[in-house]
Amino acid sequence: MNQEERLKTGTTTVGLVCKDAIVLAADMRATAGNLIVDKRVDKVVPVSDTIAVTTSGSVSDLQLLLKYLKAELKLRNIQNGRSPTVKEAAHLLSAWVYSIFRSQMGVCHFVMGGYDKAPRLYDIFPDGSLTDTTDFVASGSGSVIAYGVLEDQYKEGMPVEQGVQLALKAVNAALQRDSASGNGVNIFIIDKDGVRKEVTKTLQTSLVR
């Protein structure tokens, strides 16, 4: 498998920086080639009380790295008497992703959102590179479609309610055109109160066509 093939991931995930929060969203379809293997996948995963990540790539590698990350963040909390910052968690995960990429084992792409004094958003690319994002980011095979919506409608400092609706619209646009993305959208909010899943009838109803 060449480098270009390894960087391809079949999903759509989105992260937005809002006025006082981060919004993370992802579709719910897992694929293996042309086969849909699962229709109810949680691709937005809390890793601490104040940090969550979106996932795309090799499922086994993703699951293992998130287990390590959750354990390491808890351990550092105990050792240091404080919760690790979002930046510390992002640098830790990016180093592990780099190791996997260099070893030719698989491919993992994470978008990390968290809150420590302010909303933080990081793009952890499959080659292990780390980008501190101040507006929005998308990943996966449907990301190009999602970016079209985000570029057109994102506004700096937008309230979280608008951010949720924009994230939903961006992922849902990808669902209409990207066969590797589908089966609904999960949306999480991370703010000063921590990580919470945003589940409302409005969001669920808006997915029905």
C-alpha positions as CSV (number, residue, x, y, z in Angstrom):
1,M,0.0,0.0,0.0
2,N,1.5,3.4,-1.0
3,Q,1.4,6.6,1.0
4,E,-1.5,8.1,-0.9
5,E,-3.7,5.0,-0.3
6,R,-2.8,4.9,3.4
7,L,-4.1,8.5,3.8
8,K,-7.5,7.6,2.5
9,T,-10.2,7.2,5.3
10,G,-13.8,6.5,4.7
11,T,-15.8,8.8,7.0
12,T,-16.7,12.4,7.6
13,T,-15.8,14.3,10.9
14,V,-16.0,18.0,11.7
15,G,-14.6,20.2,14.5
16,L,-15.7,23.8,15.1
17,V,-14.4,26.5,17.4
18,C,-17.4,28.5,18.7
19,K,-17.6,31.5,21.1
20,D,-17.3,29.5,24.3
21,A,-17.2,25.9,23.2
22,I,-16.0,23.3,20.7
23,V,-18.4,21.3,18.5
24,L,-17.4,17.9,17.2
25,A,-19.5,15.9,14.8
26,A,-19.2,12.7,12.8
27,D,-21.2,10.3,10.7
28,M,-22.0,6.8,12.0
29,R,-21.1,4.4,9.1
30,A,-18.1,2.0,9.2
31,T,-16.9,0.5,5.9
32,A,-14.5,-2.1,4.7
33,G,-14.0,-1.4,1.0
34,N,-17.5,-1.5,-0.5
35,L,-19.0,-3.3,2.5
36,I,-20.9,-1.4,5.2
37,V,-19.9,-3.3,8.4
38,D,-21.6,-1.1,11.0
39,K,-24.3,1.6,10.9
40,R,-24.1,2.8,14.5
41,V,-20.5,3.7,15.2
42,D,-19.6,6.3,17.7
43,K,-16.8,8.3,16.0
44,V,-16.8,11.0,18.5
45,V,-15.1,9.6,21.7
46,P,-14.7,11.4,25.1
47,V,-11.2,10.7,26.4
48,S,-11.5,12.7,29.6
49,D,-14.0,15.0,31.3
50,T,-12.9,17.9,29.2
51,I,-11.5,16.4,26.0
52,A,-13.0,14.4,23.1
53,V,-11.8,13.3,19.7
54,T,-13.2,12.3,16.3
55,T,-11.8,9.2,14.7
56,S,-11.2,8.1,11.1
57,G,-8.9,5.4,9.8
58,S,-7.9,1.9,10.8
59,V,-10.4,0.8,13.5
60,S,-8.0,-1.5,15.4
61,D,-5.3,1.2,15.7
62,L,-7.9,3.9,16.6
63,Q,-9.3,1.7,19.4
64,L,-5.9,0.9,20.8
65,L,-4.6,4.4,20.8
66,L,-7.7,5.7,22.5
67,K,-7.4,3.1,25.3
68,Y,-3.8,4.2,25.8
69,L,-4.7,7.8,25.8
70,K,-7.5,7.5,28.3
71,A,-5.3,5.5,30.6
72,E,-2.4,7.9,30.3
73,L,-4.5,11.0,30.9
74,K,-5.9,9.4,34.1
75,L,-2.4,8.5,35.2
76,R,-1.0,12.0,34.6
77,N,-3.9,13.4,36.5
78,I,-3.0,11.3,39.5
79,Q,0.7,11.9,39.3
80,N,0.5,15.7,38.7
81,G,-2.6,16.5,40.8
82,R,-4.2,18.2,37.8
83,S,-5.9,17.3,34.6
84,P,-3.6,17.4,31.5
85,T,-4.2,20.4,29.2
86,V,-5.7,19.8,25.7
87,K,-2.4,20.8,24.2
88,E,-0.6,18.1,26.3
89,A,-3.1,15.5,25.2
90,A,-2.8,16.5,21.6
91,H,1.0,16.3,21.6
92,L,0.9,12.9,23.3
93,L,-1.6,11.5,20.7
94,S,0.2,13.0,17.7
95,A,3.5,11.3,18.8
96,W,1.7,7.9,18.9
97,V,0.1,8.5,15.5
98,Y,3.5,9.4,14.1
99,S,4.9,6.1,15.4
100,I,2.2,4.1,13.7
101,F,2.6,5.9,10.4
102,R,6.4,5.4,10.4
103,S,6.0,1.7,11.2
104,Q,3.7,1.2,8.2
105,M,1.1,-0.4,10.5
106,G,-2.0,1.7,9.6
107,V,-3.5,5.1,9.4
108,C,-5.3,7.2,12.0
109,H,-6.7,10.7,11.8
110,F,-8.0,12.5,14.9
111,V,-9.6,15.8,15.5
112,M,-9.3,16.7,19.2
113,G,-11.4,19.2,20.9
114,G,-11.3,20.3,24.5
115,Y,-11.7,23.1,27.0
116,D,-9.1,24.5,29.5
117,K,-9.8,28.2,30.2
118,A,-10.8,28.5,26.5
119,P,-12.0,26.2,23.7
120,R,-9.1,24.3,22.0
121,L,-9.2,22.4,18.7
122,Y,-6.3,20.3,17.2
123,D,-6.0,18.5,13.9
124,I,-3.8,15.3,14.3
125,F,-3.1,14.3,10.8
126,P,-2.3,10.6,9.9
127,D,1.4,11.4,9.5
128,G,1.5,12.6,13.1
129,S,1.6,16.3,12.3
130,L,-0.3,18.5,14.7
131,T,-2.1,21.7,13.8
132,D,-3.6,24.2,16.4
133,T,-6.9,25.1,14.7
134,T,-8.7,28.4,15.4
135,D,-11.7,28.0,13.3
136,F,-12.7,24.6,11.8
137,V,-11.4,21.3,10.5
138,A,-12.8,18.2,8.7
139,S,-11.4,14.7,8.1
140,G,-12.2,11.6,6.1
141,S,-13.5,10.9,2.6
142,G,-16.4,13.3,2.9
143,S,-14.2,16.2,4.2
144,V,-14.0,18.0,0.9
145,I,-17.8,18.3,0.8
146,A,-18.0,19.3,4.4
147,Y,-15.3,21.9,3.9
148,G,-17.4,23.5,1.1
149,V,-20.2,24.2,3.7
150,L,-17.8,25.3,6.4
151,E,-15.9,27.7,4.2
152,D,-19.1,29.3,3.1
153,Q,-21.0,29.6,6.4
154,Y,-18.5,29.5,9.4
155,K,-18.3,32.8,11.3
156,E,-15.7,33.5,14.0
157,G,-17.2,33.7,17.5
158,M,-20.4,32.1,16.5
159,P,-22.6,30.9,19.4
160,V,-22.6,27.2,20.1
161,E,-26.2,26.7,18.9
162,Q,-25.2,27.9,15.5
163,G,-22.1,25.8,15.6
164,V,-24.2,22.7,16.2
165,Q,-26.4,23.4,13.3
166,L,-23.5,24.2,11.0
167,A,-21.7,21.0,12.0
168,L,-24.8,19.0,11.3
169,K,-25.3,20.7,7.9
170,A,-21.6,20.1,6.9
171,V,-21.7,16.4,7.8
172,N,-25.1,15.9,6.4
173,A,-23.9,17.4,3.1
174,A,-21.2,14.8,2.9
175,L,-23.7,12.0,3.7
176,Q,-25.6,12.9,0.5
177,R,-22.5,12.5,-1.8
178,D,-19.9,10.3,-0.1
179,S,-20.8,6.6,0.0
180,A,-18.4,5.9,2.8
181,S,-20.2,8.3,5.1
182,G,-23.8,7.8,6.3
183,N,-26.4,6.5,8.8
184,G,-26.7,9.6,10.9
185,V,-24.7,12.2,12.8
186,N,-23.3,12.3,16.3
187,I,-22.6,15.7,17.7
188,F,-20.8,16.6,21.0
189,I,-20.2,19.9,22.7
190,I,-17.2,20.6,24.9
191,D,-17.3,23.7,27.1
192,K,-16.5,24.8,30.7
193,D,-19.0,22.2,32.0
194,G,-17.2,19.4,30.2
195,V,-18.0,17.0,27.4
196,R,-21.6,16.2,26.5
197,K,-23.5,14.6,23.7
198,E,-26.0,16.8,21.9
199,V,-29.1,14.7,21.3
200,T,-32.3,16.5,20.4
201,K,-35.4,15.7,18.3
202,T,-34.5,18.6,16.0
203,L,-31.1,17.1,15.1
204,Q,-32.6,13.7,14.6
205,T,-35.5,14.9,12.6
206,S,-33.3,17.0,10.3
207,L,-31.6,13.8,9.1
208,V,-34.7,12.3,7.7
209,R,-35.1,12.7,3.9
